[in-house]
């Protein structure tokens, strides 16, 4: 049960950071972004393709 809560919190934090990037207009190459976020974005791009537009 504790592991599930940790996974949910981790996923929620990930999406909050993505939304903050979108709202603030931060670039994906912004050095202030943590490295794990860049790795997750790279995996997402490899899985679904680069963003269009």
C-alpha positions as CSV (number, residue, x, y, z in Angstrom):
1,X,0.0,0.0,0.0
2,X,2.8,2.4,0.9
3,X,4.5,1.7,-2.5
4,X,1.3,2.5,-4.4
5,X,1.0,5.8,-2.5
6,X,4.6,6.6,-3.4
7,X,4.0,5.8,-7.0
8,X,0.9,8.0,-7.1
9,X,2.8,10.9,-5.4
10,X,5.7,10.5,-7.9
11,X,3.4,10.6,-10.9
12,X,1.5,13.6,-9.5
13,X,4.8,15.4,-9.0
14,X,5.9,14.6,-12.5
15,X,2.7,16.0,-14.0
16,X,2.8,19.1,-11.8
17,X,6.3,19.8,-13.1
18,X,5.2,19.3,-16.7
19,X,2.2,21.7,-16.2
20,X,4.5,24.3,-14.6
21,X,6.8,24.1,-17.6
22,X,3.9,24.7,-19.9
23,X,2.5,27.6,-17.9
24,X,5.9,29.3,-17.4
25,X,7.0,28.6,-21.0
26,X,10.2,27.0,-19.8
27,X,12.3,25.3,-22.5
28,X,12.9,21.6,-22.2
29,X,16.7,22.3,-22.2
30,X,16.4,24.7,-19.2
31,X,19.3,23.8,-16.9
32,X,17.1,24.3,-13.8
33,X,15.1,21.2,-14.8
34,X,16.1,18.0,-13.0
35,X,17.8,15.3,-15.0
36,X,15.2,12.7,-14.3
37,X,12.6,14.9,-16.0
38,X,14.7,15.1,-19.1
39,X,15.1,11.3,-19.2
40,X,11.3,10.8,-18.8
41,X,10.6,13.3,-21.5
42,X,13.1,11.5,-23.8
43,X,11.3,8.2,-23.1
44,X,8.0,9.8,-23.9
45,X,9.3,11.3,-27.2
46,X,10.7,7.9,-28.2
47,X,7.4,6.2,-27.4
48,X,4.9,8.7,-28.9
49,X,7.1,10.8,-31.2
50,X,8.2,14.4,-31.0
51,X,5.6,17.1,-30.4
52,X,4.0,18.6,-33.4
53,X,3.7,22.4,-33.8
